[in-house]
Amino acid sequence: MFVLKQDKFEGPLELLLELIEGEKLPISEISLARVADEYLTYVRSYQSPDPEELAEFLVVAAQLMLIKSRSLLPTLSFSEEEEASVDDLERRLAILKGIRDAVRELQQIEQKGMRSAGREAYAGMPPVFYPPTSLHAGLLADAFAGLVALIPKAEKLAEDKLKRIVSLEEKISHIRGILRDAVERGFSEIVKGSKEKVEVVVSFLALLELARQKFVTLRQEVPFADIMVKKTP
């Protein structure tokens, strides 16, 4: 079990994060349930606590008890307010962990003796450009050309002709118009001038629809002969 050092934290979130990191657990509902008992043990042993500070510890303890209850009873459902409380605890712990990680990284940088200096002594002085002595126009031109070469070039898409879509309604109207001038016509005459097979197929479907509506009657003397289309009297 993780041994807690009480001088490493200042509040309930710090304590909880110490427990989680001591157990080497991720910040999640599962890890919070695992450290709940250790957290409550600490709260019970708190000596002469400040009432306001103890209230903060008890709020976190209540959230941990909710999480612990669901880990023991998976079928237990939370209210929207309880779900929001658990999510808020995880979010606050994640933010605190990010801050502490950043502090550790800054401490490591400080221990390495890495320093930065301000430029207050140059305040008010006009800026001056001091290019490197090796810099020349040819070098800048090469760098610029290399940068331009990295820009994705627009590709020309292959051209394709769009085919006109012929609707069934258009062909029905077309056939009605043809039969307006002549009572009977052959199907070959109706589809004369069609440039695409799909147009012939749509014309045939339109013909079947007109026959179903009893607008026309169809007659074919022998197989594969022309279909004669006659307007119904």
C-alpha positions as CSV (number, residue, x, y, z in Angstrom):
1,M,0.0,0.0,0.0
2,F,1.2,3.5,-0.7
3,V,2.5,5.4,2.3
4,L,1.3,8.9,2.4
5,K,3.6,11.8,3.4
6,Q,1.4,14.5,4.7
7,D,3.8,17.4,4.0
8,K,3.4,17.0,0.2
9,F,-0.1,18.4,-0.3
10,E,-2.2,21.4,0.7
11,G,-5.8,20.4,0.0
12,P,-8.2,17.5,-0.8
13,L,-7.3,17.5,-4.5
14,E,-3.6,17.5,-3.8
15,L,-4.1,14.6,-1.3
16,L,-6.1,12.6,-3.8
17,L,-3.6,13.2,-6.6
18,E,-0.8,12.1,-4.3
19,L,-2.7,8.8,-3.6
20,I,-3.3,8.2,-7.3
21,E,0.3,8.9,-8.4
22,G,1.6,6.8,-5.5
23,E,-0.4,3.8,-6.7
24,K,0.7,4.7,-10.3
25,L,-2.9,4.8,-11.5
26,P,-4.5,6.9,-14.3
27,I,-7.0,9.5,-13.3
28,S,-10.2,7.8,-14.0
29,E,-13.3,6.6,-12.2
30,I,-11.7,3.2,-11.6
31,S,-8.5,4.6,-10.0
32,L,-10.6,7.0,-7.9
33,A,-12.6,4.0,-6.5
34,R,-9.3,2.2,-5.6
35,V,-7.9,5.1,-3.6
36,A,-11.2,6.0,-1.9
37,D,-10.5,3.9,1.2
38,E,-7.1,5.5,1.7
39,Y,-8.5,9.0,1.3
40,L,-11.2,8.3,3.9
41,T,-8.7,6.8,6.3
42,Y,-6.7,10.1,6.1
43,V,-9.9,12.2,6.7
44,R,-10.7,10.2,9.8
45,S,-7.3,10.7,11.2
46,Y,-7.2,14.5,10.6
47,Q,-6.2,16.2,13.8
48,S,-7.9,19.5,14.8
49,P,-9.0,20.4,11.3
50,D,-10.2,23.8,10.3
51,P,-13.9,23.6,9.6
52,E,-13.7,25.2,6.1
53,E,-10.8,23.0,5.1
54,L,-12.5,19.9,6.5
55,A,-15.6,20.8,4.4
56,E,-13.6,20.7,1.2
57,F,-12.2,17.2,2.2
58,L,-15.7,16.0,3.0
59,V,-17.0,17.1,-0.4
60,V,-14.4,15.1,-2.2
61,A,-15.0,12.2,0.2
62,A,-18.7,12.3,-0.8
63,Q,-17.8,12.2,-4.5
64,L,-15.4,9.3,-3.9
65,M,-18.2,7.4,-2.0
66,L,-20.4,7.7,-5.1
67,I,-17.7,6.3,-7.3
68,K,-16.9,3.5,-4.8
69,S,-20.6,2.6,-4.7
70,R,-20.8,2.2,-8.4
71,S,-17.6,0.1,-8.5
72,L,-19.2,-2.3,-6.0
73,L,-22.7,-2.2,-7.6
74,P,-22.2,-1.8,-11.4
75,T,-26.0,-1.7,-11.9
76,L,-26.3,1.4,-9.7
77,S,-27.4,4.5,-11.7
78,F,-26.5,8.1,-10.9
79,S,-28.6,11.2,-11.3
80,E,-27.5,13.9,-13.7
81,E,-26.2,15.9,-10.8
82,E,-24.2,13.0,-9.4
83,E,-22.7,12.2,-12.9
84,A,-21.7,15.9,-13.3
85,S,-20.1,15.8,-9.9
86,V,-18.0,12.8,-10.7
87,D,-17.0,14.2,-14.1
88,D,-16.0,17.5,-12.5
89,L,-13.8,15.7,-10.0
90,E,-12.0,13.9,-12.8
91,R,-11.6,17.1,-14.8
92,R,-10.2,19.1,-11.8
93,L,-7.7,16.3,-11.0
94,A,-6.6,16.2,-14.6
95,I,-6.0,20.0,-14.6
96,L,-4.1,19.8,-11.3
97,K,-1.9,16.9,-12.7
98,G,-1.1,19.0,-15.8
99,I,0.0,21.9,-13.6
100,R,2.1,19.7,-11.3
101,D,3.8,18.1,-14.4
102,A,4.6,21.5,-15.7
103,V,6.1,22.6,-12.4
104,R,8.3,19.5,-12.3
105,E,9.5,20.2,-15.8
106,L,10.3,23.8,-14.9
107,Q,12.2,22.6,-11.8
108,Q,14.3,20.3,-14.0
109,I,15.1,23.1,-16.3
110,E,16.1,25.3,-13.3
111,Q,18.3,22.6,-11.9
112,K,20.2,22.3,-15.2
113,G,21.2,25.9,-14.8
114,M,19.3,27.0,-17.9
115,R,18.6,30.7,-17.6
116,S,17.0,33.4,-19.6
117,A,17.7,37.1,-19.4
118,G,15.3,40.0,-20.0
119,R,16.0,42.9,-22.4
120,E,15.1,45.8,-20.2
121,A,18.5,47.4,-20.9
122,Y,17.5,47.7,-24.5
123,A,14.1,49.3,-23.9
124,G,13.5,52.3,-26.1
125,M,16.3,51.6,-28.5
126,P,15.4,51.3,-32.2
127,P,15.5,47.8,-33.6
128,V,18.5,46.9,-35.7
129,F,18.8,43.9,-38.1
130,Y,22.1,41.9,-37.7
131,P,21.9,39.2,-40.3
132,P,24.5,36.3,-40.2
133,T,27.6,37.0,-42.1
134,S,27.0,33.8,-44.2
135,L,23.6,35.1,-45.4
136,H,23.4,36.2,-49.0
137,A,20.8,36.7,-51.7
138,G,21.5,33.3,-53.3
139,L,20.9,31.4,-50.1
140,L,17.6,33.2,-49.5
141,A,16.5,32.4,-53.1
142,D,17.3,28.7,-52.6
143,A,15.4,28.6,-49.3
144,F,12.4,30.4,-50.9
145,A,12.5,28.0,-53.9
146,G,12.6,25.0,-51.6
147,L,9.7,26.3,-49.6
148,V,7.6,26.9,-52.7
149,A,8.4,23.3,-53.9
150,L,6.8,22.0,-50.7
151,I,3.5,23.6,-51.5
152,P,1.0,21.1,-52.9
153,K,0.3,21.8,-56.5
154,A,-3.3,21.8,-57.8
155,E,-3.9,18.7,-59.9
156,K,-6.0,19.0,-63.0
157,L,-8.9,16.6,-62.8
158,A,-9.7,14.4,-65.8
159,E,-12.5,15.8,-67.8
160,D,-15.6,13.7,-68.2
161,K,-18.8,14.3,-70.1
162,L,-22.0,14.4,-68.1
163,K,-24.8,12.4,-69.5
164,R,-28.3,13.9,-69.5
165,I,-30.7,12.0,-67.2
166,V,-33.9,11.1,-69.0
167,S,-36.9,10.8,-66.6
168,L,-39.8,8.4,-67.0
169,E,-42.2,11.3,-66.8
170,E,-40.5,13.0,-69.8
171,K,-40.8,9.9,-72.0
172,I,-44.5,9.4,-71.0
173,S,-45.2,12.9,-72.1
174,H,-43.2,12.4,-75.3
175,I,-45.2,9.3,-76.3
176,R,-48.5,11.0,-75.5
177,G,-47.4,13.8,-77.8
178,I,-46.5,11.4,-80.7
179,L,-49.9,9.6,-80.4
180,R,-51.7,12.9,-80.4
181,D,-51.0,13.2,-84.2
182,A,-51.3,9.6,-85.1
183,V,-53.5,6.9,-83.5
184,E,-50.9,4.1,-84.0
185,R,-47.1,4.2,-84.2
186,G,-44.4,1.6,-84.0
187,F,-42.0,1.5,-81.0
188,S,-39.0,1.8,-83.4
189,E,-40.5,5.1,-84.6
190,I,-41.0,6.3,-81.0
191,V,-37.4,5.7,-80.0
192,K,-36.0,6.9,-83.3
193,G,-33.1,9.4,-82.6
194,S,-32.3,8.0,-79.2
195,K,-28.5,8.2,-78.7
196,E,-28.2,6.1,-75.5
197,K,-29.4,2.6,-74.6
198,V,-30.7,3.9,-71.3
199,E,-33.1,6.3,-73.2
200,V,-34.5,3.3,-75.1
201,V,-35.0,1.4,-71.9
202,V,-36.8,4.4,-70.2
203,S,-39.0,4.7,-73.3
204,F,-40.0,1.1,-73.0
205,L,-40.8,1.5,-69.3
206,A,-42.9,4.6,-70.2
207,L,-44.8,2.5,-72.8
208,L,-45.6,-0.2,-70.2
209,E,-46.8,2.5,-67.7
210,L,-49.1,3.9,-70.4
211,A,-50.4,0.4,-71.1
212,R,-51.1,-0.1,-67.4
213,Q,-53.0,3.2,-67.4
214,K,-55.0,1.9,-70.4
215,F,-53.9,4.9,-72.4
216,V,-52.5,2.7,-75.1
217,T,-52.8,-0.9,-76.3
218,L,-49.8,-2.9,-77.5
219,R,-49.6,-5.5,-80.3
220,Q,-46.7,-7.6,-81.6
221,E,-47.4,-9.9,-84.5
222,V,-44.4,-12.3,-84.1
223,P,-41.5,-12.4,-81.6
224,F,-38.9,-9.7,-82.1
225,A,-41.1,-7.8,-84.5
226,D,-41.8,-4.1,-84.0
227,I,-44.2,-3.3,-81.2
228,M,-47.2,-1.4,-82.4
229,V,-48.6,1.2,-80.1
230,K,-52.2,2.3,-80.5
231,K,-53.9,5.0,-78.6
232,T,-57.0,3.7,-76.7
233,P,-60.2,5.2,-78.1
